[in-house]
Amino acid sequence: MRFGMLPRTVSRILTGHRMPRLWDLGPMTGQLLRASKRTTICYERDPPGELVHMDVKKLGRIPDGGGWRVHGRAAMQAVKGLCG
């Protein structure tokens, strides 16, 4: 509290003036080294459903009767040896 204000207050004032954070500045020059990680691109579409996002999860091949948690890792290695 060198200036009589809390650090959070100073941070909010600097953010309000769009000042970059210290870790975004070069230590020697004070120049901006990298852009902010916040993106300014906003994907908005007029009709609902025009832009759809889908997450996909790929599952491994689990043999009939269960995998290594049921039969143990050694049994699964033996099966791989027979198949491959």
PDB file of N, CA, C and O in Angstrom:
ATOM      1  N   MET A   1       0.824  -1.190   0.000  1.00  0.00           N
ATOM      2  CA  MET A   1       0.000   0.000   0.000  1.00  0.00           C
ATOM      3  C   MET A   1       0.864   1.249   0.000  1.00  0.00           C
ATOM      4  O   MET A   1       0.688   2.134   0.837  1.00  0.00           O
ATOM      5  N   ARG A   2       1.782   1.316  -0.925  1.00  0.00           N
ATOM      6  CA  ARG A   2       2.652   2.496  -1.028  1.00  0.00           C
ATOM      7  C   ARG A   2       1.866   3.755  -1.368  1.00  0.00           C
ATOM      8  O   ARG A   2       2.199   4.843  -0.898  1.00  0.00           O
ATOM      9  N   PHE A   3       0.826   3.612  -2.182  1.00  0.00           N
ATOM     10  CA  PHE A   3       0.099   4.781  -2.675  1.00  0.00           C
ATOM     11  C   PHE A   3      -1.200   5.025  -1.925  1.00  0.00           C
ATOM     12  O   PHE A   3      -1.983   5.896  -2.303  1.00  0.00           O
ATOM     13  N   GLY A   4      -1.433   4.258  -0.858  1.00  0.00           N
ATOM     14  CA  GLY A   4      -2.656   4.446  -0.093  1.00  0.00           C
ATOM     15  C   GLY A   4      -3.858   3.744  -0.698  1.00  0.00           C
ATOM     16  O   GLY A   4      -4.989   3.961  -0.264  1.00  0.00           O
ATOM     17  N   MET A   5      -3.617   2.878  -1.729  1.00  0.00           N
ATOM     18  CA  MET A   5      -4.701   2.115  -2.357  1.00  0.00           C
ATOM     19  C   MET A   5      -4.346   0.637  -2.315  1.00  0.00           C
ATOM     20  O   MET A   5      -3.175   0.259  -2.325  1.00  0.00           O
ATOM     21  N   LEU A   6      -5.364  -0.170  -2.268  1.00  0.00           N
ATOM     22  CA  LEU A   6      -5.147  -1.609  -2.322  1.00  0.00           C
ATOM     23  C   LEU A   6      -4.669  -2.015  -3.717  1.00  0.00           C
ATOM     24  O   LEU A   6      -5.055  -1.389  -4.704  1.00  0.00           O
ATOM     25  N   PRO A   7      -3.829  -3.061  -3.814  1.00  0.00           N
ATOM     26  CA  PRO A   7      -3.351  -3.504  -5.128  1.00  0.00           C
ATOM     27  C   PRO A   7      -4.492  -3.853  -6.095  1.00  0.00           C
ATOM     28  O   PRO A   7      -4.382  -3.610  -7.297  1.00  0.00           O
ATOM     29  N   ARG A   8      -5.580  -4.419  -5.572  1.00  0.00           N
ATOM     30  CA  ARG A   8      -6.702  -4.783  -6.433  1.00  0.00           C
ATOM     31  C   ARG A   8      -7.335  -3.538  -7.046  1.00  0.00           C
ATOM     32  O   ARG A   8      -7.770  -3.566  -8.197  1.00  0.00           O
ATOM     33  N   THR A   9      -7.390  -2.454  -6.288  1.00  0.00           N
ATOM     34  CA  THR A   9      -7.945  -1.195  -6.810  1.00  0.00           C
ATOM     35  C   THR A   9      -7.071  -0.660  -7.934  1.00  0.00           C
ATOM     36  O   THR A   9      -7.576  -0.214  -8.965  1.00  0.00           O
ATOM     37  N   VAL A  10      -5.770  -0.705  -7.734  1.00  0.00           N
ATOM     38  CA  VAL A  10      -4.834  -0.241  -8.772  1.00  0.00           C
ATOM     39  C   VAL A  10      -4.984  -1.114 -10.025  1.00  0.00           C
ATOM     40  O   VAL A  10      -4.984  -0.607 -11.146  1.00  0.00           O
ATOM     41  N   SER A  11      -5.112  -2.424  -9.821  1.00  0.00           N
ATOM     42  CA  SER A  11      -5.270  -3.351 -10.938  1.00  0.00           C
ATOM     43  C   SER A  11      -6.526  -3.025 -11.745  1.00  0.00           C
ATOM     44  O   SER A  11      -6.496  -3.029 -12.976  1.00  0.00           O
ATOM     45  N   ARG A  12      -7.617  -2.746 -11.055  1.00  0.00           N
ATOM     46  CA  ARG A  12      -8.865  -2.420 -11.759  1.00  0.00           C
ATOM     47  C   ARG A  12      -8.759  -1.102 -12.516  1.00  0.00           C
ATOM     48  O   ARG A  12      -9.303  -0.971 -13.612  1.00  0.00           O
ATOM     49  N   ILE A  13      -8.067  -0.135 -11.944  1.00  0.00           N
ATOM     50  CA  ILE A  13      -7.889   1.150 -12.631  1.00  0.00           C
ATOM     51  C   ILE A  13      -7.067   0.952 -13.898  1.00  0.00           C
ATOM     52  O   ILE A  13      -7.425   1.465 -14.958  1.00  0.00           O
ATOM     53  N   LEU A  14      -5.960   0.205 -13.789  1.00  0.00           N
ATOM     54  CA  LEU A  14      -5.112  -0.038 -14.964  1.00  0.00           C
ATOM     55  C   LEU A  14      -5.852  -0.846 -16.027  1.00  0.00           C
ATOM     56  O   LEU A  14      -5.710  -0.582 -17.221  1.00  0.00           O
ATOM     57  N   THR A  15      -6.639  -1.828 -15.597  1.00  0.00           N
ATOM     58  CA  THR A  15      -7.424  -2.615 -16.547  1.00  0.00           C
ATOM     59  C   THR A  15      -8.455  -1.733 -17.237  1.00  0.00           C
ATOM     60  O   THR A  15      -8.704  -1.892 -18.432  1.00  0.00           O
ATOM     61  N   GLY A  16      -9.048  -0.822 -16.510  1.00  0.00           N
ATOM     62  CA  GLY A  16     -10.022   0.102 -17.087  1.00  0.00           C
ATOM     63  C   GLY A  16      -9.414   0.996 -18.154  1.00  0.00           C
ATOM     64  O   GLY A  16     -10.098   1.402 -19.093  1.00  0.00           O
ATOM     65  N   HIS A  17      -8.129   1.305 -18.012  1.00  0.00           N
ATOM     66  CA  HIS A  17      -7.418   2.115 -19.006  1.00  0.00           C
ATOM     67  C   HIS A  17      -6.735   1.252 -20.063  1.00  0.00           C
ATOM     68  O   HIS A  17      -5.947   1.752 -20.866  1.00  0.00           O
ATOM     69  N   ARG A  18      -7.040  -0.052 -20.059  1.00  0.00           N
ATOM     70  CA  ARG A  18      -6.501  -1.025 -21.027  1.00  0.00           C
ATOM     71  C   ARG A  18      -4.978  -1.085 -21.027  1.00  0.00           C
ATOM     72  O   ARG A  18      -4.349  -1.202 -22.078  1.00  0.00           O
ATOM     73  N   MET A  19      -4.400  -1.003 -19.847  1.00  0.00           N
ATOM     74  CA  MET A  19      -2.955  -1.129 -19.706  1.00  0.00           C
ATOM     75  C   MET A  19      -2.587  -2.611 -19.665  1.00  0.00           C
ATOM     76  O   MET A  19      -3.278  -3.386 -19.005  1.00  0.00           O
ATOM     77  N   PRO A  20      -1.522  -3.029 -20.349  1.00  0.00           N
ATOM     78  CA  PRO A  20      -1.142  -4.444 -20.318  1.00  0.00           C
ATOM     79  C   PRO A  20      -0.571  -4.839 -18.962  1.00  0.00           C
ATOM     80  O   PRO A  20      -0.090  -3.992 -18.208  1.00  0.00           O
ATOM     81  N   ARG A  21      -0.629  -6.121 -18.662  1.00  0.00           N
ATOM     82  CA  ARG A  21      -0.064  -6.624 -17.411  1.00  0.00           C
ATOM     83  C   ARG A  21       1.458  -6.685 -17.522  1.00  0.00           C
ATOM     84  O   ARG A  21       2.003  -6.713 -18.626  1.00  0.00           O
ATOM     85  N   LEU A  22       2.136  -6.705 -16.391  1.00  0.00           N
ATOM     86  CA  LEU A  22       3.597  -6.680 -16.404  1.00  0.00           C
ATOM     87  C   LEU A  22       4.198  -7.875 -17.128  1.00  0.00           C
ATOM     88  O   LEU A  22       5.212  -7.731 -17.812  1.00  0.00           O
ATOM     89  N   TRP A  23       3.586  -9.070 -16.991  1.00  0.00           N
ATOM     90  CA  TRP A  23       4.196 -10.240 -17.625  1.00  0.00           C
ATOM     91  C   TRP A  23       4.027 -10.226 -19.147  1.00  0.00           C
ATOM     92  O   TRP A  23       4.628 -11.048 -19.838  1.00  0.00           O
ATOM     93  N   ASP A  24       3.218  -9.303 -19.676  1.00  0.00           N
ATOM     94  CA  ASP A  24       3.087  -9.158 -21.123  1.00  0.00           C
ATOM     95  C   ASP A  24       4.105  -8.166 -21.685  1.00  0.00           C
ATOM     96  O   ASP A  24       4.181  -7.981 -22.900  1.00  0.00           O
ATOM     97  N   LEU A  25       4.883  -7.531 -20.817  1.00  0.00           N
ATOM     98  CA  LEU A  25       5.854  -6.525 -21.244  1.00  0.00           C
ATOM     99  C   LEU A  25       7.271  -7.066 -21.150  1.00  0.00           C
ATOM    100  O   LEU A  25       7.575  -7.889 -20.287  1.00  0.00           O
ATOM    101  N   GLY A  26       8.142  -6.597 -22.051  1.00  0.00           N
ATOM    102  CA  GLY A  26       9.545  -6.982 -22.017  1.00  0.00           C
ATOM    103  C   GLY A  26      10.234  -6.347 -20.823  1.00  0.00           C
ATOM    104  O   GLY A  26       9.984  -5.178 -20.530  1.00  0.00           O
ATOM    105  N   PRO A  27      11.103  -7.086 -20.115  1.00  0.00           N
ATOM    106  CA  PRO A  27      11.739  -6.534 -18.926  1.00  0.00           C
ATOM    107  C   PRO A  27      12.712  -5.401 -19.234  1.00  0.00           C
ATOM    108  O   PRO A  27      12.900  -4.513 -18.402  1.00  0.00           O
ATOM    109  N   MET A  28      13.323  -5.414 -20.392  1.00  0.00           N
ATOM    110  CA  MET A  28      14.313  -4.389 -20.727  1.00  0.00           C
ATOM    111  C   MET A  28      13.684  -3.172 -21.400  1.00  0.00           C
ATOM    112  O   MET A  28      14.039  -2.036 -21.089  1.00  0.00           O
ATOM    113  N   THR A  29      12.750  -3.409 -22.322  1.00  0.00           N
ATOM    114  CA  THR A  29      12.211  -2.311 -23.115  1.00  0.00           C
ATOM    115  C   THR A  29      10.865  -1.805 -22.625  1.00  0.00           C
ATOM    116  O   THR A  29      10.522  -0.645 -22.851  1.00  0.00           O
ATOM    117  N   GLY A  30      10.096  -2.662 -21.956  1.00  0.00           N
ATOM    118  CA  GLY A  30       8.747  -2.282 -21.552  1.00  0.00           C
ATOM    119  C   GLY A  30       7.754  -2.357 -22.690  1.00  0.00           C
ATOM    120  O   GLY A  30       6.599  -1.957 -22.542  1.00  0.00           O
ATOM    121  N   GLN A  31       8.200  -2.873 -23.835  1.00  0.00           N
ATOM    122  CA  GLN A  31       7.322  -3.015 -25.001  1.00  0.00           C
ATOM    123  C   GLN A  31       6.447  -4.257 -24.843  1.00  0.00           C
ATOM    124  O   GLN A  31       6.828  -5.216 -24.171  1.00  0.00           O
ATOM    125  N   LEU A  32       5.284  -4.226 -25.463  1.00  0.00           N
ATOM    126  CA  LEU A  32       4.369  -5.362 -25.426  1.00  0.00           C
ATOM    127  C   LEU A  32       4.972  -6.521 -26.209  1.00  0.00           C
ATOM    128  O   LEU A  32       5.266  -6.384 -27.396  1.00  0.00           O
ATOM    129  N   LEU A  33       5.158  -7.669 -25.545  1.00  0.00           N
ATOM    130  CA  LEU A  33       5.775  -8.826 -26.180  1.00  0.00           C
ATOM    131  C   LEU A  33       4.761  -9.715 -26.880  1.00  0.00           C
ATOM    132  O   LEU A  33       5.031 -10.235 -27.962  1.00  0.00           O
ATOM    133  N   ARG A  34       3.608  -9.892 -26.277  1.00  0.00           N
ATOM    134  CA  ARG A  34       2.615 -10.785 -26.852  1.00  0.00           C
ATOM    135  C   ARG A  34       1.235 -10.180 -26.632  1.00  0.00           C
ATOM    136  O   ARG A  34       1.011  -9.372 -25.731  1.00  0.00           O
ATOM    137  N   ALA A  35       0.344 -10.600 -27.476  1.00  0.00           N
ATOM    138  CA  ALA A  35      -1.025 -10.108 -27.360  1.00  0.00           C
ATOM    139  C   ALA A  35      -1.715 -10.796 -26.192  1.00  0.00           C
ATOM    140  O   ALA A  35      -1.248 -11.822 -25.697  1.00  0.00           O
ATOM    141  N   SER A  36      -2.785 -10.245 -25.776  1.00  0.00           N
ATOM    142  CA  SER A  36      -3.560 -10.822 -24.689  1.00  0.00           C
ATOM    143  C   SER A  36      -4.117 -12.173 -25.106  1.00  0.00           C
ATOM    144  O   SER A  36      -4.402 -12.400 -26.282  1.00  0.00           O
ATOM    145  N   LYS A  37      -4.271 -13.069 -24.134  1.00  0.00           N
ATOM    146  CA  LYS A  37      -4.812 -14.388 -24.440  1.00  0.00           C
ATOM    147  C   LYS A  37      -6.314 -14.336 -24.678  1.00  0.00           C
ATOM    148  O   LYS A  37      -6.896 -15.275 -25.221  1.00  0.00           O
ATOM    149  N   ARG A  38      -6.922 -13.266 -24.282  1.00  0.00           N
ATOM    150  CA  ARG A  38      -8.358 -13.125 -24.517  1.00  0.00           C
ATOM    151  C   ARG A  38      -8.596 -12.840 -25.984  1.00  0.00           C
ATOM    152  O   ARG A  38      -7.970 -11.955 -26.566  1.00  0.00           O
ATOM    153  N   THR A  39      -9.490 -13.583 -26.567  1.00  0.00           N
ATOM    154  CA  THR A  39      -9.779 -13.398 -27.987  1.00  0.00           C
ATOM    155  C   THR A  39     -10.872 -12.348 -28.156  1.00  0.00           C
ATOM    156  O   THR A  39     -11.773 -12.239 -27.325  1.00  0.00           O
ATOM    157  N   THR A  40     -10.787 -11.597 -29.212  1.00  0.00           N
ATOM    158  CA  THR A  40     -11.815 -10.606 -29.502  1.00  0.00           C
ATOM    159  C   THR A  40     -12.800 -11.135 -30.530  1.00  0.00           C
ATOM    160  O   THR A  40     -13.778 -10.460 -30.850  1.00  0.00           O
ATOM    161  N   ILE A  41     -12.557 -12.341 -31.057  1.00  0.00           N
ATOM    162  CA  ILE A  41     -13.446 -12.922 -32.043  1.00  0.00           C
ATOM    163  C   ILE A  41     -14.632 -13.552 -31.313  1.00  0.00           C
ATOM    164  O   ILE A  41     -14.455 -14.389 -30.428  1.00  0.00           O
ATOM    165  N   CYS A  42     -15.807 -13.152 -31.685  1.00  0.00           N
ATOM    166  CA  CYS A  42     -17.018 -13.693 -31.072  1.00  0.00           C
ATOM    167  C   CYS A  42     -17.852 -14.324 -32.189  1.00  0.00           C
ATOM    168  O   CYS A  42     -18.194 -13.661 -33.168  1.00  0.00           O
ATOM    169  N   TYR A  43     -18.170 -15.586 -32.036  1.00  0.00           N
ATOM    170  CA  TYR A  43     -18.944 -16.283 -33.048  1.00  0.00           C
ATOM    171  C   TYR A  43     -20.424 -16.175 -32.710  1.00  0.00           C
ATOM    172  O   TYR A  43     -20.946 -16.949 -31.907  1.00  0.00           O
ATOM    173  N   GLU A  44     -21.084 -15.226 -33.317  1.00  0.00           N
ATOM    174  CA  GLU A  44     -22.514 -15.046 -33.121  1.00  0.00           C
ATOM    175  C   GLU A  44     -23.199 -15.205 -34.465  1.00  0.00           C
ATOM    176  O   GLU A  44     -22.733 -14.686 -35.480  1.00  0.00           O
ATOM    177  N   ARG A  45     -24.295 -15.919 -34.461  1.00  0.00           N
ATOM    178  CA  ARG A  45     -25.055 -16.152 -35.687  1.00  0.00           C
ATOM    179  C   ARG A  45     -26.489 -15.707 -35.462  1.00  0.00           C
ATOM    180  O   ARG A  45     -27.009 -15.787 -34.349  1.00  0.00           O
ATOM    181  N   ASP A  46     -27.134 -15.231 -36.543  1.00  0.00           N
ATOM    182  CA  ASP A  46     -28.508 -14.750 -36.428  1.00  0.00           C
ATOM    183  C   ASP A  46     -29.511 -15.879 -36.192  1.00  0.00           C
ATOM    184  O   ASP A  46     -30.190 -15.876 -35.165  1.00  0.00           O
ATOM    185  N   PRO A  47     -29.628 -16.848 -37.112  1.00  0.00           N
ATOM    186  CA  PRO A  47     -30.615 -17.909 -36.850  1.00  0.00           C
ATOM    187  C   PRO A  47     -30.071 -18.935 -35.854  1.00  0.00           C
ATOM    188  O   PRO A  47     -28.908 -19.326 -35.948  1.00  0.00           O
ATOM    189  N   PRO A  48     -30.893 -19.371 -34.908  1.00  0.00           N
ATOM    190  CA  PRO A  48     -30.436 -20.380 -33.948  1.00  0.00           C
ATOM    191  C   PRO A  48     -30.050 -21.676 -34.649  1.00  0.00           C
ATOM    192  O   PRO A  48     -30.739 -22.114 -35.570  1.00  0.00           O
ATOM    193  N   GLY A  49     -28.964 -22.282 -34.224  1.00  0.00           N
ATOM    194  CA  GLY A  49     -28.527 -23.554 -34.788  1.00  0.00           C
ATOM    195  C   GLY A  49     -27.668 -23.439 -36.025  1.00  0.00           C
ATOM    196  O   GLY A  49     -27.280 -24.460 -36.594  1.00  0.00           O
ATOM    197  N   GLU A  50     -27.353 -22.212 -36.467  1.00  0.00           N
ATOM    198  CA  GLU A  50     -26.525 -22.060 -37.663  1.00  0.00           C
ATOM    199  C   GLU A  50     -25.090 -22.520 -37.389  1.00  0.00           C
ATOM    200  O   GLU A  50     -24.438 -23.098 -38.259  1.00  0.00           O
ATOM    201  N   LEU A  51     -24.612 -22.261 -36.186  1.00  0.00           N
ATOM    202  CA  LEU A  51     -23.272 -22.662 -35.797  1.00  0.00           C
ATOM    203  C   LEU A  51     -23.398 -23.686 -34.681  1.00  0.00           C
ATOM    204  O   LEU A  51     -23.870 -23.372 -33.589  1.00  0.00           O
ATOM    205  N   VAL A  52     -22.971 -24.919 -34.961  1.00  0.00           N
ATOM    206  CA  VAL A  52     -23.106 -26.002 -33.995  1.00  0.00           C
ATOM    207  C   VAL A  52     -21.720 -26.492 -33.615  1.00  0.00           C
ATOM    208  O   VAL A  52     -20.858 -26.644 -34.480  1.00  0.00           O
ATOM    209  N   HIS A  53     -21.495 -26.741 -32.327  1.00  0.00           N
ATOM    210  CA  HIS A  53     -20.224 -27.265 -31.829  1.00  0.00           C
ATOM    211  C   HIS A  53     -20.482 -28.648 -31.249  1.00  0.00           C
ATOM    212  O   HIS A  53     -21.446 -28.851 -30.512  1.00  0.00           O
ATOM    213  N   MET A  54     -19.611 -29.603 -31.589  1.00  0.00           N
ATOM    214  CA  MET A  54     -19.792 -30.955 -31.092  1.00  0.00           C
ATOM    215  C   MET A  54     -18.452 -31.489 -30.581  1.00  0.00           C
ATOM    216  O   MET A  54     -17.438 -31.414 -31.275  1.00  0.00           O
ATOM    217  N   ASP A  55     -18.459 -32.023 -29.373  1.00  0.00           N
ATOM    218  CA  ASP A  55     -17.285 -32.682 -28.816  1.00  0.00           C
ATOM    219  C   ASP A  55     -17.388 -34.172 -29.088  1.00  0.00           C
ATOM    220  O   ASP A  55     -18.464 -34.759 -28.962  1.00  0.00           O
ATOM    221  N   VAL A  56     -16.261 -34.791 -29.463  1.00  0.00           N
ATOM    222  CA  VAL A  56     -16.247 -36.215 -29.785  1.00  0.00           C
ATOM    223  C   VAL A  56     -15.257 -36.906 -28.871  1.00  0.00           C
ATOM    224  O   VAL A  56     -14.137 -36.427 -28.688  1.00  0.00           O
ATOM    225  N   LYS A  57     -15.657 -38.018 -28.301  1.00  0.00           N
ATOM    226  CA  LYS A  57     -14.789 -38.812 -27.436  1.00  0.00           C
ATOM    227  C   LYS A  57     -14.579 -40.156 -28.102  1.00  0.00           C
ATOM    228  O   LYS A  57     -15.540 -40.873 -28.382  1.00  0.00           O
ATOM    229  N   LYS A  58     -13.331 -40.498 -28.356  1.00  0.00           N
ATOM    230  CA  LYS A  58     -13.013 -41.787 -28.957  1.00  0.00           C
ATOM    231  C   LYS A  58     -12.753 -42.789 -27.847  1.00  0.00           C
ATOM    232  O   LYS A  58     -11.977 -42.523 -26.929  1.00  0.00           O
ATOM    233  N   LEU A  59     -13.390 -43.918 -27.931  1.00  0.00           N
ATOM    234  CA  LEU A  59     -13.223 -44.956 -26.926  1.00  0.00           C
ATOM    235  C   LEU A  59     -12.310 -46.051 -27.471  1.00  0.00           C
ATOM    236  O   LEU A  59     -12.310 -46.333 -28.669  1.00  0.00           O
ATOM    237  N   GLY A  60     -11.539 -46.660 -26.585  1.00  0.00           N
ATOM    238  CA  GLY A  60     -10.673 -47.758 -26.996  1.00  0.00           C
ATOM    239  C   GLY A  60     -11.465 -49.037 -27.219  1.00  0.00           C
ATOM    240  O   GLY A  60     -12.635 -49.132 -26.848  1.00  0.00           O
ATOM    241  N   ARG A  61     -10.820 -50.007 -27.824  1.00  0.00           N
ATOM    242  CA  ARG A  61     -11.467 -51.298 -28.060  1.00  0.00           C
ATOM    243  C   ARG A  61     -11.407 -52.131 -26.787  1.00  0.00           C
ATOM    244  O   ARG A  61     -10.323 -52.496 -26.333  1.00  0.00           O
ATOM    245  N   ILE A  62     -12.549 -52.428 -26.220  1.00  0.00           N
ATOM    246  CA  ILE A  62     -12.627 -53.252 -25.017  1.00  0.00           C
ATOM    247  C   ILE A  62     -13.167 -54.608 -25.449  1.00  0.00           C
ATOM    248  O   ILE A  62     -14.274 -54.679 -25.982  1.00  0.00           O
ATOM    249  N   PRO A  63     -12.423 -55.675 -25.236  1.00  0.00           N
ATOM    250  CA  PRO A  63     -12.888 -56.987 -25.678  1.00  0.00           C
ATOM    251  C   PRO A  63     -14.108 -57.459 -24.892  1.00  0.00           C
ATOM    252  O   PRO A  63     -14.357 -56.993 -23.780  1.00  0.00           O
ATOM    253  N   ASP A  64     -14.862 -58.383 -25.475  1.00  0.00           N
ATOM    254  CA  ASP A  64     -16.012 -58.970 -24.783  1.00  0.00           C
ATOM    255  C   ASP A  64     -15.535 -59.623 -23.498  1.00  0.00           C
ATOM    256  O   ASP A  64     -14.509 -60.303 -23.491  1.00  0.00           O
ATOM    257  N   GLY A  65     -16.249 -59.430 -22.444  1.00  0.00           N
ATOM    258  CA  GLY A  65     -15.875 -60.019 -21.164  1.00  0.00           C
ATOM    259  C   GLY A  65     -15.046 -59.095 -20.295  1.00  0.00           C
ATOM    260  O   GLY A  65     -14.728 -59.447 -19.159  1.00  0.00           O
ATOM    261  N   GLY A  66     -14.689 -57.926 -20.796  1.00  0.00           N
ATOM    262  CA  GLY A  66     -13.942 -56.958 -19.991  1.00  0.00           C
ATOM    263  C   GLY A  66     -12.505 -56.818 -20.426  1.00  0.00           C
ATOM    264  O   GLY A  66     -11.999 -57.604 -21.226  1.00  0.00           O
ATOM    265  N   GLY A  67     -11.863 -55.819 -19.896  1.00  0.00           N
ATOM    266  CA  GLY A  67     -10.484 -55.524 -20.266  1.00  0.00           C
ATOM    267  C   GLY A  67      -9.512 -55.882 -19.164  1.00  0.00           C
ATOM    268  O   GLY A  67      -9.741 -56.827 -18.409  1.00  0.00           O
ATOM    269  N   TRP A  68      -8.424 -55.129 -19.069  1.00  0.00           N
ATOM    270  CA  TRP A  68      -7.346 -55.459 -18.142  1.00  0.00           C
ATOM    271  C   TRP A  68      -7.760 -55.310 -16.691  1.00  0.00           C
ATOM    272  O   TRP A  68      -7.175 -55.964 -15.827  1.00  0.00           O
ATOM    273  N   ARG A  69      -8.743 -54.478 -16.388  1.00  0.00           N
ATOM    274  CA  ARG A  69      -9.151 -54.337 -14.982  1.00  0.00           C
ATOM    275  C   ARG A  69      -9.825 -55.603 -14.471  1.00  0.00           C
ATOM    276  O   ARG A  69      -9.781 -55.890 -13.275  1.00  0.00           O
ATOM    277  N   VAL A  70     -10.437 -56.348 -15.354  1.00  0.00           N
ATOM    278  CA  VAL A  70     -11.097 -57.595 -14.960  1.00  0.00           C
ATOM    279  C   VAL A  70     -10.096 -58.751 -14.973  1.00  0.00           C
ATOM    280  O   VAL A  70     -10.055 -59.546 -14.034  1.00  0.00           O
ATOM    281  N   HIS A  71      -9.286 -58.846 -16.040  1.00  0.00           N
ATOM    282  CA  HIS A  71      -8.426 -60.007 -16.253  1.00  0.00           C
ATOM    283  C   HIS A  71      -6.966 -59.777 -15.896  1.00  0.00           C
ATOM    284  O   HIS A  71      -6.191 -60.733 -15.844  1.00  0.00           O
ATOM    285  N   GLY A  72      -6.570 -58.528 -15.649  1.00  0.00           N
ATOM    286  CA  GLY A  72      -5.181 -58.218 -15.340  1.00  0.00           C
ATOM    287  C   GLY A  72      -4.419 -57.816 -16.583  1.00  0.00           C
ATOM    288  O   GLY A  72      -4.785 -58.192 -17.696  1.00  0.00           O
ATOM    289  N   ARG A  73      -3.360 -57.052 -16.393  1.00  0.00           N
ATOM    290  CA  ARG A  73      -2.576 -56.557 -17.534  1.00  0.00           C
ATOM    291  C   ARG A  73      -1.838 -57.685 -18.258  1.00  0.00           C
ATOM    292  O   ARG A  73      -1.711 -57.655 -19.482  1.00  0.00           O
ATOM    293  N   ALA A  74      -1.357 -58.664 -17.522  1.00  0.00           N
ATOM    294  CA  ALA A  74      -0.622 -59.767 -18.154  1.00  0.00           C
ATOM    295  C   ALA A  74      -1.518 -60.510 -19.145  1.00  0.00           C
ATOM    296  O   ALA A  74      -1.069 -60.871 -20.233  1.00  0.00           O
ATOM    297  N   ALA A  75      -2.773 -60.739 -18.781  1.00  0.00           N
ATOM    298  CA  ALA A  75      -3.704 -61.428 -19.687  1.00  0.00           C
ATOM    299  C   ALA A  75      -3.940 -60.611 -20.944  1.00  0.00           C
ATOM    300  O   ALA A  75      -4.050 -61.176 -22.032  1.00  0.00           O
ATOM    301  N   MET A  76      -4.020 -59.282 -20.815  1.00  0.00           N
ATOM    302  CA  MET A  76      -4.241 -58.431 -21.979  1.00  0.00           C
ATOM    303  C   MET A  76      -3.022 -58.419 -22.892  1.00  0.00           C
ATOM    304  O   MET A  76      -3.174 -58.361 -24.113  1.00  0.00           O
ATOM    305  N   GLN A  77      -1.828 -58.471 -22.336  1.00  0.00           N
ATOM    306  CA  GLN A  77      -0.618 -58.538 -23.150  1.00  0.00           C
ATOM    307  C   GLN A  77      -0.585 -59.841 -23.932  1.00  0.00           C
ATOM    308  O   GLN A  77      -0.150 -59.863 -25.083  1.00  0.00           O
ATOM    309  N   ALA A  78      -1.044 -60.930 -23.315  1.00  0.00           N
ATOM    310  CA  ALA A  78      -1.092 -62.222 -24.004  1.00  0.00           C
ATOM    311  C   ALA A  78      -2.076 -62.176 -25.154  1.00  0.00           C
ATOM    312  O   ALA A  78      -1.810 -62.747 -26.212  1.00  0.00           O
ATOM    313  N   VAL A  79      -3.216 -61.505 -24.975  1.00  0.00           N
ATOM    314  CA  VAL A  79      -4.210 -61.390 -26.036  1.00  0.00           C
ATOM    315  C   VAL A  79      -3.649 -60.563 -27.192  1.00  0.00           C
ATOM    316  O   VAL A  79      -3.861 -60.898 -28.357  1.00  0.00           O
ATOM    317  N   LYS A  80      -2.934 -59.480 -26.871  1.00  0.00           N
ATOM    318  CA  LYS A  80      -2.330 -58.643 -27.917  1.00  0.00           C
ATOM    319  C   LYS A  80      -1.294 -59.441 -28.698  1.00  0.00           C
ATOM    320  O   LYS A  80      -1.174 -59.295 -29.914  1.00  0.00           O
ATOM    321  N   GLY A  81      -0.550 -60.279 -27.997  1.00  0.00           N
ATOM    322  CA  GLY A  81       0.460 -61.101 -28.658  1.00  0.00           C
ATOM    323  C   GLY A  81      -0.164 -62.079 -29.640  1.00  0.00           C
ATOM    324  O   GLY A  81       0.428 -62.361 -30.681  1.00  0.00           O
ATOM    325  N   LEU A  82      -1.345 -62.604 -29.333  1.00  0.00           N
ATOM    326  CA  LEU A  82      -2.034 -63.537 -30.224  1.00  0.00           C
ATOM    327  C   LEU A  82      -2.640 -62.841 -31.418  1.00  0.00           C
ATOM    328  O   LEU A  82      -2.684 -63.402 -32.513  1.00  0.00           O
ATOM    329  N   CYS A  83      -3.114 -61.602 -31.212  1.00  0.00           N
ATOM    330  CA  CYS A  83      -3.821 -60.889 -32.262  1.00  0.00           C
ATOM    331  C   CYS A  83      -2.879 -60.114 -33.189  1.00  0.00           C
ATOM    332  O   CYS A  83      -3.210 -59.881 -34.351  1.00  0.00           O
ATOM    333  N   GLY A  84      -1.756 -59.730 -32.700  1.00  0.00           N
ATOM    334  CA  GLY A  84      -1.011 -58.779 -33.499  1.00  0.00           C
ATOM    335  C   GLY A  84       0.321 -59.192 -33.849  1.00  0.00           C
ATOM    336  O   GLY A  84       1.037 -58.456 -34.527  1.00  0.00           O
TER     337      GLY A  84
END
